[in-house]
Amino acid sequence: MRVILAASSHPTAAARISHLKQSNMARSFSFHKSLTKCLQNKNLLPNCYS
């Protein structure tokens, strides 16, 4: 627990963590978008999960 608090109080670590969260969200959002596109176009379905 102490390590987490120290990391969050450290500016660069906190920035790195928030950046990781943002990139994760962006990645999952683009994945969700492509998945939606795949579901709308059933012909593409085999290519969706590559």
C-alpha positions as CSV (number, residue, x, y, z in Angstrom):
1,M,0.0,0.0,0.0
2,R,2.8,2.4,0.9
3,V,4.4,1.8,-2.5
4,I,1.2,2.7,-4.4
5,L,0.9,5.9,-2.3
6,A,4.5,6.8,-3.0
7,A,4.1,6.2,-6.7
8,S,0.9,8.2,-6.9
9,S,2.5,11.1,-5.1
10,H,5.5,11.0,-7.4
11,P,4.6,13.3,-10.4
12,T,6.1,11.3,-13.2
13,A,4.8,8.0,-12.0
14,A,1.3,9.5,-11.6
15,A,1.5,11.0,-15.1
16,R,2.7,7.6,-16.5
17,I,-0.2,5.8,-14.8
18,S,-2.8,8.3,-16.1
19,H,-1.2,8.0,-19.6
20,L,-1.5,4.3,-19.4
21,K,-5.1,4.5,-18.4
22,Q,-5.8,6.9,-21.3
23,S,-4.1,4.7,-23.9
24,N,-5.9,1.7,-22.6
25,M,-9.2,3.5,-23.0
26,A,-8.3,4.6,-26.5
27,R,-7.2,1.1,-27.5
28,S,-10.4,-0.5,-26.1
29,F,-12.5,2.3,-27.8
30,S,-11.0,1.7,-31.2
31,F,-11.4,-2.1,-30.7
32,H,-15.0,-1.5,-29.8
33,K,-15.5,0.6,-32.9
34,S,-13.9,-2.0,-35.2
35,L,-16.0,-4.7,-33.5
36,T,-19.2,-2.7,-34.1
37,K,-18.2,-2.2,-37.7
38,C,-17.7,-6.0,-38.0
39,L,-21.0,-6.8,-36.5
40,Q,-22.8,-4.4,-38.8
41,N,-21.1,-6.0,-41.8
42,K,-21.4,-9.7,-41.3
43,N,-19.2,-10.5,-44.3
44,L,-16.2,-9.1,-42.4
45,L,-16.8,-11.3,-39.4
46,P,-14.0,-13.7,-40.1
47,N,-11.6,-10.8,-40.2
48,C,-12.8,-9.2,-37.0
49,Y,-10.9,-11.4,-34.5
50,S,-7.5,-11.4,-36.3
